[in-house]
Amino acid sequence: MPIELRIRGNDLKANFDYANLLLPKIRAIAGIADVRIQQSRRQPVFDIDVDRTRAQQVAVTMRDVTTSLVANLAGSSQVAPLKTMILGKLITSVRSVVPQGI
């Protein structure tokens, strides 16, 4: 049975440092396998442009857009297909931005 641990805080570097301190301790536990830090230190970001006029015309709020994008990016199967189709017509551009040299 998979177990996921999440380290949260305002300081990303401190979060990674703490996670790296925990890593060998967790690996030392008998029966634990496939221990890794899933998150990238490179902080990938999506720059998304939404046509707010079109969104308003179909009664979709920015909260709707955000909720649907988060669910889609997280791989949730709970996303309503209609919302996803509507969002495809409202989002004018999506650009993945990964900082260099990190």
C-alpha positions as CSV (number, residue, x, y, z in Angstrom):
1,M,0.0,0.0,0.0
2,P,1.6,3.3,-1.1
3,I,2.2,6.0,1.5
4,E,2.8,9.6,0.5
5,L,4.4,12.1,2.8
6,R,4.2,15.9,2.1
7,I,6.5,18.5,3.5
8,R,4.9,22.0,3.4
9,G,6.1,25.4,4.3
10,N,6.9,28.8,3.0
11,D,10.6,28.2,2.3
12,L,10.9,25.8,-0.6
13,K,14.7,25.3,0.0
14,A,14.1,24.5,3.7
15,N,11.3,22.1,2.7
16,F,13.7,20.2,0.4
17,D,16.5,20.2,3.0
18,Y,14.1,18.7,5.6
19,A,12.8,16.1,3.1
20,N,16.4,15.1,2.3
21,L,17.1,14.7,6.0
22,L,14.1,12.4,6.3
23,L,14.9,10.3,3.2
24,P,17.6,8.1,4.6
25,K,15.7,7.6,7.9
26,I,12.6,6.4,5.9
27,R,14.7,4.2,3.7
28,A,16.1,2.5,6.9
29,I,12.7,1.3,7.9
30,A,12.2,-2.4,7.2
31,G,9.7,-3.1,4.4
32,I,9.8,0.4,2.9
33,A,10.6,0.5,-0.8
34,D,10.8,3.1,-3.6
35,V,11.5,6.0,-1.4
36,R,12.0,9.2,-3.4
37,I,11.3,13.0,-3.5
38,Q,8.8,13.4,-6.3
39,Q,8.8,17.2,-6.5
40,S,11.4,18.9,-8.7
41,R,13.6,21.7,-7.2
42,R,13.3,23.5,-10.5
43,Q,9.9,24.8,-9.7
44,P,8.1,24.3,-13.1
45,V,5.4,26.9,-13.6
46,F,2.5,27.1,-16.1
47,D,1.7,30.6,-17.5
48,I,-2.0,30.4,-18.6
49,D,-3.9,33.1,-20.4
50,V,-7.7,32.9,-20.1
51,D,-10.1,34.9,-22.3
52,R,-12.1,36.4,-19.5
53,T,-14.8,37.9,-21.8
54,R,-15.6,34.5,-23.3
55,A,-15.5,32.9,-19.8
56,Q,-18.0,35.5,-18.6
57,Q,-20.3,34.8,-21.6
58,V,-20.5,31.1,-20.6
59,A,-20.8,31.8,-16.9
60,V,-17.4,30.3,-16.0
61,T,-15.5,32.0,-13.2
62,M,-11.8,32.2,-12.7
63,R,-12.3,29.9,-9.7
64,D,-13.9,27.3,-12.1
65,V,-10.9,27.6,-14.4
66,T,-8.5,27.2,-11.5
67,T,-10.3,24.2,-10.0
68,S,-10.6,22.5,-13.3
69,L,-6.9,23.1,-14.1
70,V,-5.7,21.8,-10.7
71,A,-7.8,18.7,-11.1
72,N,-6.6,18.1,-14.6
73,L,-2.9,18.7,-13.8
74,A,-3.2,16.5,-10.6
75,G,-4.7,13.7,-12.7
76,S,-8.0,13.6,-10.9
77,S,-10.8,11.6,-12.5
78,Q,-13.4,13.9,-10.9
79,V,-13.3,16.6,-13.6
80,A,-16.5,17.2,-15.4
81,P,-15.9,16.6,-19.2
82,L,-18.2,19.5,-20.1
83,K,-16.1,21.9,-18.0
84,T,-12.9,20.6,-19.6
85,M,-14.4,21.1,-23.1
86,I,-15.5,24.7,-22.2
87,L,-12.0,25.5,-20.7
88,G,-10.4,24.4,-24.0
89,K,-12.2,27.2,-25.7
90,L,-11.4,29.8,-23.0
91,I,-7.7,29.2,-22.5
92,T,-5.9,31.2,-25.2
93,S,-2.4,30.0,-24.3
94,V,-0.5,27.7,-22.0
95,R,3.3,28.0,-21.6
96,S,5.4,25.8,-19.3
97,V,8.2,27.8,-17.7
98,V,11.1,26.0,-16.0
99,P,13.7,28.2,-14.5
100,Q,17.2,27.5,-15.8
101,G,20.4,26.9,-13.9
102,I,18.8,25.4,-10.8
